[in-house]
Amino acid sequence: RSPSVTKGELGGGGPRQMPFSPAGSQPQIFTEPSSRALLGSGALLKCRFDVGGPIDLSSLRVQWHFWDQHIAVYNWGKGDSQVPRASLSEQELQRGNASLSLSNVTLADEGLYKFQLCLSPLFPAAPRIIVPQRSGMRFIATSFPCHVWGFYPGDVAITWLRDGQVQTESTYSVPQRNPDGTFNLTLTYTFTPMDGDRGSILTCRVSHAALAQPLQEAFALAVTCKSLCRGNGSLGGTSPRSVTAQGRLFPRHTPVPSSHQRGEIPGALGRESELKRGPNAQEQRMFEGRGEMLGPLRAAGGPGQ
């Protein structure tokens, strides 16, 4: 279920006792309607809460605001004071007392104070998976992160598999905790794809207390190349390629003008099976994108340039 979040205010006018659902479903918060203090002395802004049972500080988040400014925070087992003169007592929080202490009160401290309490989920929250990287460059080390997020409690098992085999060359990130108390974690698998890895099935598998069975994300690996891949004609990258004919460049998606339109030596243009080397041709190359051949081709700087 979602975390319980409740708020209270001090110094906002009339009496304010927080009306909430019965204990056990949501926390109850009790505050004084206002607080007074002498200039230069200390002040205690009283606030108590009841969560309907024992208090686990690692599942508790407390925030005090002065108007819209954070002045004191207790965040999942760790206190943090934004203003040196403001403090919370961890020992008192364990007893349900979230009162804020202010030292050396000045006129600038007068105003509206707000209190916020957040409890992490009382029941397990199921994780979700994101796998953004699904292809790799041939002969280049590629990282495949598996982002697992929104789970509670924090114990989780993440595994990378390749064609059903567990891959141990994986590294975990530092766990991150969200404002609602749930956790995020990333497991990254890094390896160097080869031609034989094309089409391999990579799987990120997650086991957690909130799941009846493991959750997984699988995909077929795409392997790209910086240049023409031998044996399959696949190309790496997304930028247009070109071939050189008589020292000129023709992008692959641009129709190649005929030889008489270019004012050059006529050459055969047709299917690969219909072409043979001409006596004056230095080489013939595949015109990628149409499965056609362009010939005769001359290297840049050759005769006829």
Secondary structure as GFF3:
##gff-version 3
##sequence-region A 1 305
A	DSSP	beta_strand	4	10	.	.	.	ID=ss1
A	DSSP	beta_strand	28	31	.	.	.	ID=ss2
A	DSSP	beta_strand	43	45	.	.	.	ID=ss3
A	DSSP	beta_strand	47	50	.	.	.	ID=ss4
A	DSSP	three_ten_helix	57	59	.	.	.	ID=ss5
A	DSSP	beta_strand	60	66	.	.	.	ID=ss6
A	DSSP	beta_strand	69	75	.	.	.	ID=ss7
A	DSSP	beta_strand	78	81	.	.	.	ID=ss8
A	DSSP	beta_strand	86	87	.	.	.	ID=ss9
A	DSSP	alpha_helix	90	94	.	.	.	ID=ss10
A	DSSP	beta_strand	100	102	.	.	.	ID=ss11
A	DSSP	three_ten_helix	107	109	.	.	.	ID=ss12
A	DSSP	beta_strand	113	119	.	.	.	ID=ss13
A	DSSP	beta_strand	128	130	.	.	.	ID=ss14
A	DSSP	beta_strand	135	137	.	.	.	ID=ss15
A	DSSP	beta_strand	142	151	.	.	.	ID=ss16
A	DSSP	beta_strand	157	162	.	.	.	ID=ss17
A	DSSP	beta_strand	165	167	.	.	.	ID=ss18
A	DSSP	beta_strand	170	172	.	.	.	ID=ss19
A	DSSP	beta_strand	176	177	.	.	.	ID=ss20
A	DSSP	beta_strand	183	191	.	.	.	ID=ss21
A	DSSP	three_ten_helix	195	197	.	.	.	ID=ss22
A	DSSP	beta_strand	201	207	.	.	.	ID=ss23
A	DSSP	beta_strand	215	220	.	.	.	ID=ss24
A	DSSP	beta_strand	222	224	.	.	.	ID=ss25
A	DSSP	beta_strand	242	245	.	.	.	ID=ss26
A	DSSP	beta_strand	248	251	.	.	.	ID=ss27
A	DSSP	alpha_helix	259	262	.	.	.	ID=ss28
A	DSSP	beta_strand	269	271	.	.	.	ID=ss29
A	DSSP	three_ten_helix	272	274	.	.	.	ID=ss30
A	DSSP	beta_strand	283	287	.	.	.	ID=ss31
A	DSSP	beta_strand	292	297	.	.	.	ID=ss32
###
